[in-house]
Amino acid sequence: MIVDSDLRSDVVQLSTGAWYDPLDPADPDSLCVHGNPNVLTPDIGTSSLSHGCTGQHVLVQIEKFDGALPPVKAFDPPVLRSR
């Protein structure tokens, strides 16, 4: 996180584009270690007419993370199993 005086106080800007990489894939509420912002929004469109993105309307709470960063595995190839 970077605190920037060019951004309004109490506003967070989060870039998109990170691949979803859950810390625990079995837990639907797991931390995304790669920072995908889609985990912050429900998978519901803005209306029945537009079905647009809801990412611009998210209330979040942030706090400093002091722990060891988990490894990003988003770019590791999946395990292939023969049939």
C-alpha positions in Angstrom: 0.0 0.0 0.0 1.2 3.5 -0.8 -0.3 6.6 0.8 -0.6 9.3 -1.8 -1.7 12.9 -1.3 -3.1 12.9 -4.8 -5.8 10.5 -3.7 -8.8 11.8 -1.6 -8.7 10.9 2.1 -10.5 7.7 3.0 -10.4 6.4 -0.6 -8.6 3.3 -1.8 -7.5 2.7 -5.4 -6.8 -0.9 -6.4 -5.5 -1.8 -9.8 -7.1 -4.8 -11.5 -5.4 -7.6 -13.4 -4.2 -9.9 -10.7 -4.9 -13.6 -11.2 -7.0 -15.2 -8.5 -4.7 -17.1 -6.2 -6.4 -18.3 -3.0 -4.2 -19.1 0.0 -6.6 -22.1 0.8 -8.5 -23.1 -2.4 -11.0 -25.2 -0.3 -12.1 -22.0 1.6 -14.3 -19.7 -0.3 -13.4 -16.8 2.0 -9.7 -17.4 1.7 -7.2 -14.6 1.3 -6.2 -14.0 -2.4 -2.4 -13.7 -2.1 -2.0 -12.2 -5.6 -4.4 -9.3 -4.9 -7.3 -9.9 -7.2 -10.0 -7.2 -6.5 -12.8 -9.5 -7.6 -12.8 -11.1 -4.1 -14.2 -7.9 -2.8 -17.4 -7.8 -4.9 -20.3 -10.2 -5.2 -20.7 -11.9 -8.5 -23.9 -10.0 -9.2 -24.5 -7.5 -12.0 -25.4 -3.8 -11.2 -28.9 -4.3 -12.6 -31.0 -6.7 -14.7 -30.5 -4.3 -17.6 -26.8 -3.8 -17.6 -25.1 -6.6 -15.7 -22.2 -4.2 -15.4 -19.2 -4.4 -13.0 -19.8 -3.6 -9.3 -16.2 -2.9 -8.6 -16.5 0.8 -8.4 -18.9 0.6 -5.5 -17.2 -1.3 -2.8 -16.8 -0.4 0.9 -13.6 -1.8 2.3 -11.6 -1.7 5.5 -7.8 -1.9 5.2 -5.2 -2.6 7.8 -1.4 -3.1 7.8 -0.3 -6.7 7.3 2.9 -7.5 9.4 3.1 -11.2 8.7 5.3 -13.2 6.3 3.9 -12.9 2.8 2.6 -16.2 1.4 4.0 -17.3 -1.9 2.2 -16.3 -5.1 1.3 -19.5 -7.0 -0.8 -17.9 -9.7 1.8 -18.5 -12.4 2.6 -22.1 -11.4 1.2 -24.6 -13.9 -1.5 -26.9 -12.7 -0.8 -30.5 -11.8 -1.7 -32.7 -14.8 -3.1 -36.1 -14.2 -3.6 -38.8 -16.8 -6.9 -40.5 -17.0 
